[in-house]
């Protein structure tokens, strides 16, 4: 199993509070905010429930993955090179030099996203590679802390949140460890009561040319008198390059049937081409790489942006859930 050695220190304490941190009296009973926490993140052995928080919502984020333990740096690097040479674009980018800082006594850790690989694959790796000693369900503490820090940053930028605290929930089984947040939402929100799938497609003719996974998207809500409410999406580099190539080839010229399609909870919220200004910006190489998706009303746009940013936490696949607490 992955050990629970301390990795990072918190920026919160019992007397000095940072944005998003709360005093220990407002935290779950067995929580700590000292050496066993990352910056801005508390640690607790209790799961967050509506009975032990002060906020209106509980957001839990559970990374989905497997962790292999290699005996030494050379074995870890050789294994990663072998798998990357096959089809491992979904292997997480944990650098062996970073891993030694948290697991030097046990070896070097290599993480995989669950869903792209199965538990049987982990067993095969252990059997086939000398020096790959074991595997466990779940991800390393380092990855959990990184996930918590991403969530902390996302909540700071969420307009419908007035206060929050983020915790690393430590259990007796490290594979069940998770990140949880005690969130106080503004009354006029809207803060989502559930999370849902977001899909982004770029289609040229009858062929769907580009599909961007939700985990690779990020977005921010904006509204102006001239445009109305919208969410500005940032795409990953490979999708940006391909989209720019298509535009330069004339795939989105006036009169073409190419379109961008965005879905939210299985409903198409935008379907159409691009305007002349964006087309000219892309062709002149002055494009900033962002795509603005218009919405009919601000509430839907804000909820879309919130769900997008709270349901994706970096490269590691996560399972996120929201629980609404009656006040």
Beta strands, then each sheet from edge to edge (+ up, - down):
strand 1: 41-44
strand 2: 57-63
strand 3: 65-70
strand 4: 108-113
strand 5: 132-137
strand 6: 161-169
strand 7: 178-185
strand 8: 198-204
strand 9: 207-212
strand 10: 218-224
strand 11: 228-234
strand 12: 259-264
strand 13: 267-272
strand 14: 290-294
strand 15: 318-324
sheet 1: 1+ 6+ 7- 2+ 15-
sheet 2: 4+ 3- 5+
sheet 3: 9+ 8- 12+ 13-
sheet 4: 10+ 11- 14+
end
